C-alpha cells in the first residue's frame, strides 16, 4: 500500500472520530452518524489495501 494512501485512509478515520465527538458534544445525531460513516469508510479502505498487499506478497 502506498504511504500516501495509508495517510489518506487514516485521515478519513480520524476525521470521522472528530466529527462523531463533535456531534456528541453538540447533541447532533446527524454529525455523529456522518462521523461514524467516515470512520467506516477509512477502515474499509485500509482493509482493501491490506488485501491487495497480501496478494502482492
N, C-alpha and C positions, 0 to 999 in steps of 0.2 A: 504494500500500500504506500502510495506516495505520501511524503511527510505533509505536504500541503493539504491533502485530503483528510489526513488524521486530524490536523488542526481545525479544519472547517467542520468536521463531524463533531469534534469535542466542543467547538464553539456553539454549535446548534444545541448541544445538550446543556451547556452552561447557561446559554441564553434562555432556554426553557425553564431551568431551575429558577433563574432570576424572575422570570415572568410569573411563575407559579407562586413564588414567595411574595411578590408584589401583589398578586391577586388575593392571596390570603390576608395580607395586611390591610388591603383596601376593601375586603369583603366583596371582591369582584369575581364571581364564578366564571365568567367568560374568559377573563385574563388567566385564571388558574387553568382552565381547560386548554387554552392556547399554549400555555407553558408546558403542560403535560404532553401535548401533541408535538411540540418542538423537541422535547426530550426523547420521545419515542422515535421521531424522525432521525435524530442524531444516532441513537442506539441501533436502529435498523441499518443505517448506512455503514456504521462501524462493523456490524456483523457481516454485511455483504462484502465488505473489503477483506475481512478476515477469511471468508470462504474463498474469495479469489486468491488470496495469498497462499492458502492451503493447497490449492490446485497447481500453483506455480512451483511450489517447493517439492 
